[in-house]
Amino acid sequence: MRALARARAVDKRVDGREIGSMLPMRVPSGAVATKDAHDVLITRKPGPSRARRVLRGVALVIGLIPPFWPFSLGTWLYLRRRPHSKSLRLVRQAIADLDRGNIGIAVKKLQEAHFLDPNNSDALYWLGLVMSAQDRPADAIEALSLVAERIPGLPEVETALTDAYLDSDKPEAALFHAQRLFDSAPYDTNSILKLAEALTASGQNELAIRTLTQAPLYKTRLSRDLIRVHYELGRLLQEAGEEDKARDHYERVYTADAKFEDVASRLGSYLKFAGLLILLAGCAPEPVEPDDGFRPIFDGASFDGWRGLGRDTVPAVHWHVEDGMIRKVASGGIPRAADGQVLDGGDLMTIERFSDFELRFEWKVAPGANSGVKYNVSEAFSTSIDPPFGALGFEYQVLDDDRHVDAEIPSHRTGSLYDLIAAPDTKPLRPPGEFNQSRLIWSGGHGEHWLNGEMVVSYDIGTPRFDSLFAASKYASLAEMNTTRAGHIVLQDHGDDVWFRNLRIKTLPR
């Protein structure tokens, strides 16, 4: 049933007309429906040939001369008609019957169209959709497979075949066609959803989660497909025991559409549990902070656990501890040597190394400031390349987007994966002088950047998309950077006033 509904939805979205008025667009409007032209789905009325267009123009010009205008008008109207095959006309009539609910009549017309022209891919395509809607997946698969053999990788056909095989409880075949759909339309939200659905049916939930994170989750205005992505992510993460992440996705679904499936009840279970905790906390003699798995990597009073990158100690004139915060002092306020040069600074790094983690931190910048938080950093690799005190690693960019010149490049703005993936302009960034809350997730080559409660970047290294972005970046010659490791977390010294506080980390399971 879902295959027919999706085909009609695509049709309405493409044409902007009533459902079923035409098939989904697959070829230019100039394609002509003949018995020798069935290697594509003819999805719109075929346009006139060049000769017909020229003759039509000549007839229109001649029609401007009064004695000839009746003849020219008739010629022009005749030439304006578009040729149709009887088989294709039957397909369009069948679609109109489907919209009126006359399924039996529609099936007969589709079968007649197929009998008149066995090569009519449109008739087979719609027969497959109707069979699927009638809970006859085996017949649907037979018809749609013939179309798929003629037109490999056609998104509408691969989607319908994936649904038909899922309805037949054949997850491996569904996964094959879902992968073909994804290959033909990579990073399309529908293809991501179908691939994740097939992976889930095959029992590969972890891979399904990683597939769903390829969707543009950072968008604030959610389409129906993106709402579905967040819902499925929440459901899979909940099954995996990652309740906090699941709740984040359910909240986004509920905000976009409170009536979407059972999201209200799923989210309500979290709210009831939270209310119980509050009630119990009110009865307890002292509030007890829940153990959420996070631990501080900055104690708020000293640089224990930190040192300068490539150094044995912290460059104390550049980095201060102030009021429970780490402050990078602007270079203008740094003491100078006798020759007037600024004393050497450099990045500040954790002594401990981390591989799979979630880092939460708060930060603010002075007007016009630039900094960043780097991760997956190898100290040996970083110090082998000039400048020796600057870290080389993936960077969560921290910037005054309104004033710093670096903001002219989208991937250099706040929240971006620096010089690789730009955070959206709609991100909820607070102005200089106010603290922002950030989350950084790095696990098994998967990275996420969050800003004030919204995901702004999501990526996976080793994918074709990321490899192409890396090859086009300033890091293209630094292949060692594009690998996973147990690396240091680094606060960048870019010569500007920046403050960090509440740096906490949690180890994530693989």
N, C-alpha and C positions, 0 to 999 in steps of 0.2 A: 504493500500500500504506500509505503514511504517513497518508493521510486517514482510512482506516478505523481505524487504530491510535489516532489522535488522538481520533476520535469516541468510541471505546470508553473511552479514558482520561478524557475529560471526563465520560462517563456514570458511571464508577465514582467519580470525585471528587465529583460532585454528590449521588449517591444513597447512597453508602456501602454499596452492595450489590454482588453479583457483576456482572461486566461484562455489559452488554447486557440487564440486567433491565428497564431503561427507557431512553428517549431522554434526551438532555441537556435540562435544565429550561429552558424558554423562556417559559412563561406560568404564572400562578397555578394552583394545583391545582383551582380551581373552574371552569376552562374546560371546556366541554362539546364533545365531538366530534360535530358534526352536519355535514351537507353544506353548510351556510351559514356554517360557522365554520372556514375553512381559510386565513385570512390570517395565521395563526401556526402554528408547529410545535406540535402537541399532544404534550407531552413527559412528561406524567404522567397517571395515570388520572384522568379528570375527576371532580371532587367533586360531591356532590348539590346540587340547587337549594335555594333557601331554603324552598320549600313542602315539599320532601321532608324537610328537616331539622326543620321544625316538626311535621309529621305523625309523624316518628320520635320526637320528644320526647313528643308526646301519647300515642303507643302505649306508650312506656316508663313514663309516669306511670300510665296505666290498668293496666298490667301489675302494678303493686304491689297491686292488689285481687285476692285469691286466685281468685275464680271466673273472672276474665277473663285470667289470666296466659298460658294456652296460645295463645289467639287473639292477644293483644298481642305475645307473643314472636315468633310467626310473622310478624305485620305488621311488627314492628321489623326482623327479619332481611331481609324482602323489601325494605323501604325502604332498608336499609343497602346493598343492591346498587347498584353504579354502572353507569349505562348505557354501552354501548360500541357503536360501529358495527362491522360485519363487516370493513370495510376496515382500520380501526385494529387490530382483533384480529389480522388477518393480518400486519400490520407487526410487532407484538410477537412473534408466532410466528416470523416470519422472523429477527428478531434472536436469538431463542433458538436457531434452527437455525445461525446464523452462529457462535455460541459453541460449538456442538457440531461445527463444521467442515463442516456440510452446506450448502455454498455454492450448489450447483445447486438444491436444494429451496428455499432462502431466496430465490433470484432469482425462481423461479416464483411464490412467495407474494407477493413485492413487485410483480411484474407483474400478478398477479390483483387485488391491492389497488388498483393504479393503474387497472386496467380497470373495477373496480366503482365507483371514485370518482376520476375524473381530476383532481379538485381536491385530492386527498390529498397535501399537501406532504411528509408524513413518508415516504410510499412513494418519492417521487421523490428525496428527500434520501438515503435509505439505498441506493436503486438507484445513485445517483451514487457513493457511497462504495464500494460493492461493485465497480462498474466500474473505479474507480480502483485498487482492490486487485488487480484482474485484469489490470492493465496495459492497460486500454482507455480512455485519457484522453479520447478524442473522445466516446465514449458517456457518460462521466462528466460532461464539460462540458455536453453536451446536456441531461442530466437536472438537473444542479445549476443551470444557467442559468435553467431554468423556475422553480425555487424562488427564485432571486435576483431574478427579475422580480416575483414576488408579494411577497417579503419583502426589500426592499433593505436592505443593511447588516447582515444577521444574521451575527454573528461566525462561527458554525460553518460556515455555507454559504460565506462569503467565504474562510475558511481553506481549505476543501476545493477551491474553485475556483482559488485561488492555487496550491495543490499540483498540481492537474490541468494547469493551463497551464504550470507549470514542467516537469512531466513531458513535455509536448508541445513543449518548446523554443519557447514563445511568451512571452518575457520581458515584452514590452510589455503584453500582456493580463494576465499575472500581476501586474505592477506596478499596473495599474488596480484589480484586486480587492484587492490588498494595501493600497492606499491607502484603499479603502472600508472595509476591516477596521480600519485604524488610525483612521479618522474615527469609526467606531462605537464603538471601545474605545480611546481615546487613552491612551498610557502604560501600557497593559496589556503585560506582558512578551511574551506570545505574539504580539500584533499588531506589536510592535517587531521581533521576530525575523523574522516573515513579510515585513514591509516591507524589512528589511535584506537578506533572502535574494533578494527580487525585484530590489532595486537592484543587488545584486552580479551577478545573472544578466544585468542590463541594462548591465553594465560601469561602473556608477556607484559605485565602491568608496569614494571619499572621502565621498560622501553616506551610504553604508551605515554607515561608521564613526560619523559624526555621529548617525545614527539610533540606533545601538546604545548610544551614551552617554546616551540619554534614559532608559534602564533604571536602576533603583535600584542602581547598582554599589557604593554604600557599604555595603550590607548584609553582615554577617559570616556569617550562616547562609544558604547559597545553595540555592535550589530548583533542580530540574532545568533549568527554563527559564533561570535566571540563570547556571547553569554553562555552558549553551549560549551565552549572550550573551558571557561572558568568553572562551570558546574561539573564537568567531567573531571577536571583537575582536582576540584575539591573532593569529589567522591573517591577518586583513586588514592589521593593523599590520606583521606580519612581511613580507608581500608589498610593503608600502609602504616597507620599509627601516628602520622604527622599531623596532629590535631590543629596546631597553631597555623600552619600553612593552609590547611583545609578551610579553616574558619575565614582566613583572609579572602579566599576565592569565593566562598559562599556569600560573604558580605558584599563583594562587588556584584554578584548576580542579584542579590536581594535589592541593592541600590538601583540597579538598572531595571529590574522587573520583579517585584515582590511576589508575583503569582507564577513565576516560572517553576514548573513541575513541583517538587516537594522541598524547594530550597527554604521556605519559611519554617517548616518543621525541622529540617536539618540544622538550620541556624538556631532555632528555638531551643534545641537540646543543649547547645553551648551556653545560651543565655540563662537557661534554668540552672545549669551546673554552676555558672558564675554567681547567680543569685544565691545558691546554696552556700557557696564559699563565703559570700559577704555576710550571710546570716550567721554562719558558724564563727566567722571572725568577730562579729559583734558580741557573741557569747563568750569568746575566749578572753582570758585575762590580758593577754598581750597579742598584738598582731604578729603573725609569723609570715615572713616573706617566702613565697613558694619557690621550690627549687626547680628552675626552668632550664637547668643545664648550662647556663652561662656563668662565666667567671671573669673577673676584671683582669685586664692586661696592663692597666695603669692604676696605681693605688691612690692617686689624687694628692700625694704628698712628696713623692720622690721619683727618680728615674730608675728605680730598681727594675731590672728586666729589660732595660733599654741601653743602647749605645749608638754612637755615630757609625754610619755605614763606612766600612774600611778603617775604623778607628777602634781603640781600646776603651775610650771613654766618650761621654757626651760632650759635644762642643758647646760648653755652658754659656758662652756669650751670645749664642744664636738661639738656644732653646732654654726656656725657663719653665718652672712650675709655679703657677699663680692661682690662688683661690680654687684649688682642686682641678685646675686645667693645665694642659700642655700648651704653651704659647711659643710660636715661632716669631721671633723678634724681627721686625723689618730691618733690612740692611742699612737704612739711613740712621738707625739708632745703635749700630754696632760699633764697639771700639775699634780703632785703627792702629796699625803698626806704625813704627817711627817713620816709615817711608810714605805713610798716608794710605796704604792699601788696607782694605777690609780684612780682618782676621778670618782665616779659613773657616767656613761653616760646613754645610753638607746635610744630607738627609739623616733622619733619625729612624732607627729600626729596632724591632724586637730582637732580643737575643734568641728567643725560642723560635722554632720554625713550625709552620702549620701547613697541612695538606688539604684536608676536607673540613670546612668550617663555615660558620655564619658569624660575621663580625657586625656588631651594632655600635654606633658611635654618634656623637653630636659634634657639630662644628659651626663656626661662624668666621666670616672674613671681614677685614677692614675694607672700606670703599676702594675699588680698583685692584683688589688682591687676587693672587693666584697661588694655588697649592694643589695637593692631591694625596690620595692614599693608594699606595702601590702594594701589590701582593703577588705571590708566586715568584718571589725575588730570590735569585742566587747571588750571594755576596761576591763569590769568587768571579762569576761571570761579569757582574757589574763593575768591579774594581779593575777588571782587565781592559776596560775601554774608557777613554776619556769622556767626561771628567770622572776621576776615580772615586769621588764621594757622592755621585748621583746614581740612584738605583735604576736598574732596567727590569721592568716587569709590567704586568697589566695594571692600569691606573684608573681608579675612580676619581674623576676630575672634580676639583673644588675651585670655584671661580666666582668673581663678581661679573655676571654675564652682561650687565648693562654698561660697565665702564672699562673692563680690560680689553685690550686690542685682540687678544687671543679668541675672544668670543665671535669674531668674524668668521671663524671656521666652525661649522655646526658640531663636529665631533670633538671640539675642544671646550665645549660648554659644560656647565655643572651637571654631574650625574652620568656623563658620557663615559664609555670605555675609550679612553683618550686616543685620538687619531684613528680609531677603528669603527666605532658605532656611536652615532649621535643620540643623545636623549631627546625626547620630543620637546618642542617649544612650549607645550601646554603643561609641562611638569610643575608641581606645586613648590616653587622655589621662594624662600623668604629673603628679604632684602639684607644687605650688609649690616652687621651689628646685631642681627637676630640669629639665634641658634636653629640649625636644621638638624633633623634626625635622619640618619642614613643606615641602611642595611646592605651588607655585601655578602653574597653567598658564593662560595667556590668549592665545588665538589666534583671530582672525577672529570675535570675538563669542562664542566657546566658552570657558567657564571651568571649572576643576577645582580643588578644594581637597583636599589630602592631609595626613594627620596620622599620623606614626609608621608609615608604610608602608601606610596604608589611605586609599582615596578616601572622603571624607565629604560632598562636595558636587560636583554636576555640573550645568551649566546652559548654555543658549544664549539670548542676548538676541535679541529680535525674534520669538520664538515666542509663541503665544497664552498658554501657561502662564506664561512669564516676564513678559509684559506685564501679566497679571492680578496677579501677585505685586508688580510694581513699582507698579501703581496703588493697591494696598492698603498700601503701605509709607509711611514718613515722607518718602520722596523723591518722592512722587507729583507734586508741583508742580515738580520739577527735571528737566524732560524732557531737558535737555542732558546730564545725567549718564548717560542710558540710550542712549548711542551709543559707537561704538568710535573710538579716536584713538591717536596716539602720545603716551602720557602718562607722567607721573612715577610713581615708586614712593616711597611715603611711610610713615614710621614715626610712629605716632600718639602725641602727647603728651596723656595722659589724667590726668596728675598723680600717677602711681604708679610705683614701682620696677619696671623691666622691662629685660632684657638680651637683646641680639641678637648672633649671631656666625655666621661662615661663610656670609655672604650671597653666593651665586653665581648667575649668570644665563646662559642660553643662548638665542640667537635661534632661533626656530622658522620653518620654511618655511611659506608660505601653503598 
